[in-house]
Each structure stands twice: as C-alpha cells, then as structure tokens.
C-alpha cells in the first residue's frame, strides 16, 4: 500500500467519525459510493445504497439518547491490481460519554476519481 492511500483512507475515516459525532449528514454522503452496503453488528441488518444509509443516520441523529459511533482503523491493505483497499479495525458506540457497545469491523474502500470512498462495511458486536 502506498503511504498516500493509507493516509487518505485514515483521513476519510476521521472525517466520517467527525460527521457522526457532529450529526452532519452532508459530510457523510460524499464519503460513500452510490451503492454502498452496510451490515450492522447486532442484528445483521443490511442497509444498501447511499440514500438508505443517509436515512438511517438521519434517524440515528434524531434519537433522544443518541449513540455516537467511532471507528478506529487497525490496518489498511490496498490491492496492487485494483483501486480498492480493505480497512480492519475496532468500533465503539457511546451514549453520554459512556461506551455501551463495541466490536470489530471491516470496510472496503474504492478510489473513485482520486477520492477514497466506502463501498462496503460489516460490523461485529462483541460487547
């Protein structure tokens, strides 16, 4: 993996985390491919497409006791033959500063027009 790709993905992940913390839908959309897929950690629900994911985050941001998720990359591996990369890491969900859920995740990224975008994510709830 080039240092540039690793840094770009880590910066995009940090931007996504900031958007989640701030409840900023307009910052999340540009980080997702149109056909992004997310499989949630606890119920294995599938959220397919950028529009569906933004609607899910909108509902999440409106919750009275909103959970704030943070994803922290442990490793990022890029393909030497395609403009794709895989991120592996751990996540936490906090309500009012207290961790109430956590686990592991993997995310597939795709370089589109020079930008690294999330194409797929899968979460595993461990606590």
Backbone bond lengths (Angstrom), bond angles and torsions (degrees), N, CA, C in turn:
res aa  C-N    CA-C-N  psi(-1)  N-CA   C-N-CA  omega(-1)  CA-C   N-CA-C  phi
1 X - - - 1.460 - - 1.513 107.74 -
2 X 1.290 114.95 138.09 1.452 117.85 175.02 1.514 109.35 -75.66
3 X 1.327 114.47 149.58 1.467 119.18 178.24 1.522 110.02 -61.13
4 X 1.329 116.69 -31.71 1.460 120.81 -179.72 1.525 111.13 -64.81
5 X 1.332 117.64 -45.37 1.467 121.31 179.48 1.529 110.22 -65.46
6 X 1.313 117.56 -45.07 1.459 121.20 179.12 1.533 110.29 -58.23
7 X 1.313 116.91 -48.67 1.463 121.37 -179.66 1.526 111.34 -63.80
8 X 1.335 117.10 -42.36 1.468 120.82 -179.38 1.529 111.23 -62.31
9 X 1.321 117.32 -42.01 1.468 120.89 179.22 1.525 110.37 -68.11
10 X 1.314 117.52 -42.56 1.467 120.25 177.99 1.532 110.94 -62.72
11 X 1.325 117.04 -38.09 1.464 120.32 178.06 1.531 110.76 -68.47
12 X 1.342 116.87 -39.75 1.465 120.49 177.43 1.523 110.37 -64.50
13 X 1.323 117.34 -40.09 1.468 121.05 177.97 1.528 109.85 -64.14
14 X 1.320 117.38 -42.03 1.466 120.77 178.17 1.530 110.09 -62.48
15 X 1.327 117.51 -39.64 1.469 120.94 177.63 1.519 110.41 -64.56
16 X 1.326 117.36 -39.62 1.461 121.36 177.82 1.529 110.08 -63.49
17 X 1.336 116.62 -44.95 1.470 120.53 178.13 1.527 111.16 -60.13
18 X 1.342 117.53 -42.29 1.464 120.65 177.81 1.521 110.76 -62.13
19 X 1.340 116.23 -43.30 1.466 120.50 179.77 1.527 110.65 -61.71
20 X 1.324 117.81 -40.65 1.462 120.84 177.45 1.525 110.69 -64.85
21 X 1.309 117.13 -44.50 1.466 120.90 -178.84 1.528 111.32 -63.51
22 X 1.335 116.00 -36.32 1.466 120.98 -177.04 1.534 113.24 -92.17
23 X 1.333 117.11 -4.76 1.462 120.52 -177.40 1.515 112.24 64.66
24 X 1.323 117.13 38.62 1.458 123.57 -173.45 1.533 111.65 -101.24
25 X 1.340 116.32 89.37 1.467 120.97 179.58 1.518 112.65 -59.00
26 X 1.330 116.95 -37.70 1.462 120.19 -176.16 1.522 111.92 -65.35
27 X 1.327 118.24 -21.67 1.459 121.33 177.60 1.530 112.02 -88.00
28 X 1.324 117.15 -20.26 1.468 120.54 -178.49 1.533 111.05 -79.08
29 X 1.322 117.04 -45.86 1.465 121.08 -175.76 1.518 115.27 -48.73
30 X 1.338 119.48 -48.05 1.466 120.31 -178.11 1.528 114.55 -67.53
31 X 1.323 117.87 -9.99 1.465 120.90 -179.99 1.523 112.66 -93.39
32 X 1.339 116.68 -1.84 1.464 122.16 -176.32 1.521 111.20 -115.29
33 X 1.344 116.82 142.35 1.453 119.35 170.40 1.527 108.40 -71.19
34 X 1.307 117.48 162.85 1.474 120.93 179.82 1.525 111.53 -59.95
35 X 1.331 116.85 -37.16 1.467 121.46 -175.38 1.526 112.89 -103.59
36 X 1.319 117.67 27.08 1.459 122.06 -178.73 1.529 110.59 -54.78
37 X 1.325 115.33 146.22 1.468 121.66 178.20 1.523 108.24 -128.80
38 X 1.344 115.57 134.00 1.458 120.62 174.81 1.524 108.63 -126.03
39 X 1.347 115.58 131.29 1.462 120.71 171.29 1.518 106.54 -108.38
40 X 1.333 115.83 118.79 1.456 121.01 -175.54 1.529 111.73 -71.30
41 X 1.328 115.48 162.10 1.459 121.04 -171.42 1.499 116.91 -78.68
42 X 1.314 118.68 -36.84 1.458 119.77 -172.37 1.525 112.36 -92.53
43 X 1.327 116.90 -51.44 1.465 119.12 -175.96 1.525 113.49 -102.02
44 X 1.326 117.46 2.79 1.464 123.31 -178.90 1.524 112.18 56.47
45 X 1.334 115.54 31.30 1.454 119.83 174.80 1.522 109.84 -66.26
46 X 1.318 116.03 144.39 1.463 120.78 -179.66 1.522 108.57 -109.04
47 X 1.333 114.80 125.67 1.465 121.95 176.43 1.517 105.78 -113.24
48 X 1.335 116.14 109.84 1.465 121.54 -173.07 1.525 111.01 -109.52
49 X 1.317 115.53 124.59 1.450 122.25 176.35 1.523 112.95 99.26
50 X 1.334 115.43 148.61 1.468 121.21 -179.41 1.523 111.64 -59.51
51 X 1.326 117.06 -45.08 1.457 120.29 -178.02 1.528 111.15 -60.68
52 X 1.326 116.94 -44.90 1.465 120.93 179.57 1.523 111.15 -63.81
53 X 1.318 117.13 -38.82 1.459 119.20 179.99 1.530 110.74 -68.46
54 X 1.319 117.25 -40.40 1.460 119.66 178.31 1.530 111.12 -64.58
55 X 1.322 117.33 -37.15 1.469 120.04 175.86 1.530 111.05 -64.33
56 X 1.326 116.70 -39.57 1.463 120.75 178.44 1.531 110.46 -64.24
57 X 1.333 116.94 -42.83 1.469 119.66 178.46 1.525 110.82 -67.26
58 X 1.320 117.23 -36.32 1.466 119.85 178.19 1.523 110.23 -60.08
59 X 1.340 116.67 -44.23 1.474 120.84 176.90 1.526 110.52 -62.89
60 X 1.320 115.81 -43.03 1.464 121.14 -179.51 1.537 110.86 -61.87
61 X 1.319 116.42 -42.81 1.469 120.73 -178.97 1.525 111.81 -67.55
62 X 1.319 118.33 -24.37 1.467 122.21 -178.68 1.531 112.81 -85.33
63 X 1.323 117.61 -8.00 1.467 120.79 -178.05 1.526 111.30 -62.33
64 X 1.318 115.41 142.88 1.468 120.88 -178.68 1.530 110.74 -60.61
65 X 1.317 116.38 -48.80 1.469 121.68 174.63 1.523 107.33 -109.63
66 X 1.308 114.62 85.03 1.463 121.10 -172.95 1.524 112.15 -75.24
67 X 1.348 114.98 133.10 1.446 120.35 174.32 1.527 107.64 -85.64
68 X 1.324 116.07 133.89 1.459 121.56 177.19 1.522 107.41 -107.46
69 X 1.324 115.33 119.75 1.459 121.50 -178.06 1.522 110.17 -95.83
70 X 1.338 114.95 142.19 1.459 121.58 173.06 1.516 107.82 -130.27
71 X 1.325 115.56 130.00 1.464 121.29 177.00 1.525 107.04 -109.89
72 X 1.318 116.68 129.87 1.458 121.82 -178.54 1.519 109.53 -120.99
73 X 1.330 117.42 113.80 1.468 119.94 -179.26 1.530 111.81 -67.71
74 X 1.329 115.75 135.70 1.458 122.11 171.89 1.526 110.02 -99.71
75 X 1.331 116.38 -34.87 1.470 120.08 177.93 1.523 109.49 -152.95
76 X 1.316 114.83 152.30 1.464 122.50 175.63 1.523 106.89 -135.79
77 X 1.320 115.34 126.28 1.463 121.50 -178.66 1.517 107.99 -124.17
78 X 1.321 117.22 127.75 1.463 118.82 179.24 1.521 110.44 -106.96
79 X 1.309 114.88 154.38 1.456 122.02 178.16 1.529 109.50 -79.26
80 X 1.326 116.96 136.17 1.461 119.02 175.78 1.533 112.74 -80.54
81 X 1.347 117.34 -6.95 1.466 119.90 -174.94 1.524 114.30 -118.40
82 X 1.338 117.79 -13.44 1.463 122.23 179.90 1.524 108.98 -136.95
83 X 1.330 118.67 158.97 1.467 121.09 -179.75 1.536 111.71 -83.59
84 X 1.341 115.80 57.23 1.454 122.10 -177.11 1.525 109.68 -133.51
85 X 1.323 115.23 158.27 1.467 120.79 177.97 1.522 108.72 -149.05
86 X 1.329 115.63 158.06 1.450 121.97 178.33 1.517 108.70 -121.45
87 X 1.336 114.04 129.42 1.459 121.93 177.79 1.521 108.08 -108.86
88 X 1.318 116.58 133.63 1.465 122.30 174.43 1.520 107.13 -121.49
89 X 1.329 116.06 139.76 1.452 118.07 -179.56 1.502 113.21 -169.45
90 X 1.318 115.08 -164.93 1.462 121.70 179.11 1.519 108.95 -125.16
91 X 1.338 115.29 153.23 1.460 120.76 -177.80 1.512 109.96 -130.18
92 X 1.323 113.92 156.39 1.455 121.20 172.87 1.519 108.77 -133.59
93 X 1.318 115.48 151.29 1.451 122.63 172.61 1.524 107.55 -122.93
94 X 1.331 115.66 122.56 1.465 120.11 -176.27 1.518 111.08 -120.20
95 X 1.324 115.74 141.93 1.458 122.67 173.02 1.525 106.46 -123.33
96 X 1.319 116.19 121.40 1.452 120.31 179.29 1.515 114.01 58.38
97 X 1.331 117.45 33.20 1.457 120.94 178.64 1.514 115.35 84.50
98 X 1.341 117.17 -0.26 1.464 121.63 179.34 1.528 109.76 -109.70
99 X 1.332 116.66 129.19 1.465 120.68 177.33 1.520 108.95 -70.76
100 X 1.347 115.73 123.51 1.465 120.52 -179.97 1.528 112.28 -116.36
101 X 1.327 117.04 -9.73 1.466 121.39 177.53 1.522 108.00 -157.36
102 X 1.330 115.34 153.19 1.460 119.84 178.00 1.521 109.38 -162.71
103 X 1.320 115.37 167.08 1.452 119.84 178.70 1.509 112.68 173.55
104 X 1.320 115.05 -155.84 1.461 123.79 -178.50 1.524 109.07 -116.10
105 X 1.327 116.63 159.46 1.460 120.98 176.25 1.517 110.34 -150.37
106 X 1.318 114.13 161.15 1.463 122.89 170.03 1.514 107.07 -133.37
107 X 1.319 115.71 141.49 1.467 121.06 179.21 1.514 109.22 -134.44
108 X 1.323 115.66 134.74 1.457 121.49 175.12 1.524 107.39 -99.28
109 X 1.311 116.14 129.12 1.457 123.43 179.82 1.518 109.30 -112.41
110 X 1.330 116.11 150.21 1.464 121.95 176.24 1.525 108.42 -131.70
111 X 1.319 115.29 135.13 1.460 120.20 175.86 1.522 107.93 -83.70
112 X 1.326 115.54 116.44 1.468 122.38 -178.82 1.528 107.31 -122.50
113 X 1.319 116.17 111.14 1.456 120.07 178.42 1.515 113.71 60.33
114 X 1.323 117.19 30.20 1.458 121.41 179.11 1.519 114.60 92.68
115 X 1.339 117.55 -5.37 1.466 121.59 178.86 1.525 109.79 -109.46
116 X 1.327 116.75 138.01 1.455 121.63 175.20 1.519 108.88 -87.04
117 X 1.345 116.26 120.64 1.457 123.27 -177.64 1.525 110.26 -120.75
118 X 1.323 115.83 147.92 1.462 120.71 177.84 1.518 108.68 -76.00
119 X 1.333 115.62 127.01 1.460 121.88 179.32 1.529 111.51 -104.93
120 X 1.335 116.34 -32.05 1.463 120.03 -179.54 1.522 109.34 -158.99
121 X 1.332 115.41 145.33 1.465 120.95 175.53 1.524 108.47 -139.88
122 X 1.327 115.06 145.01 1.457 121.09 174.74 1.524 107.54 -135.91
123 X 1.330 115.44 134.23 1.453 121.91 -175.18 1.518 110.81 -118.85
124 X 1.335 115.09 146.51 1.451 123.12 175.93 1.515 107.40 -125.08
125 X 1.332 117.97 119.68 1.452 121.96 177.26 1.525 108.53 -85.49
126 X 1.336 116.44 125.59 1.455 122.05 -179.43 1.523 112.55 -113.50
127 X 1.310 117.22 -21.03 1.473 120.38 179.32 1.514 109.86 -149.59
